[in-house]
């Protein structure tokens, strides 16, 4: 690349996940972005990859794809067929949910994506897909378009249920994450939500942080288009930087 590629990460630390079910919420506000193409092969443990689309053809988010590996991808009506996360032509993007526990990083199965710019030299174990519902709901505020995706976190006894919802006409969609601990013991873990953004057809831009909401995002070097991760629960932290710095921090299991 000829210039820095800006990435944004929202992280919610989960320390001491006791037996039972625990909820974490994040809202992603998406504007006009595109992507980066690369391919990094890696080991994979997930079966057949699939995704569901909760977007609305009328926009502004014409597509909101949720992979059964907890990856994500978005299309904005202003950008046509160009997607909002790297890679710009791939339905399964460099965006998603990650979890570290027991010294192991778990996350989307990027090795089975059409292409990816992610790199995890320390190793990434893909989530094991359990189920993914159909895209349901009429897209109203009372009945948003919704898909529920469930994965196992390896053999740790942890299970993630992620609910993604979109209200037609909005410029944002919401992600709600529930972690179930079936081990009978307290488990220490760190939960990440990360995405590689490529704003307005350019791989350069500026970082933006709003202390009032805790949101972290990228904004055009010239212009006002923005893509943000907005935490809906307290206690999150963040990292904004190049793609290498973001993926390296996750690879190092850092508390950001």
LINVEN-V293696 format. One record per helix or strand. SS is the DSSP state (~ for helix, > for strand). FROM is the first residue (numbers start at 1). LEN is the number of residues. If there is no record, write none. Layout:
[[SS/FROM/LEN] [SS/FROM/LEN]]
//
This chain:
[[>/6/12] [>/20/10] [>/33/2] [>/51/3] [>/61/7] [>/71/6] [~/77/3] [>/83/1] [>/85/1] [>/95/7] [>/104/4] [~/110/3] [>/125/2] [>/128/5] [>/136/1] [>/145/8] [>/158/9] [>/172/10] [>/187/9] [>/197/3] [>/206/5] [>/215/5] [>/226/6] [>/236/7] [~/243/9]]
//
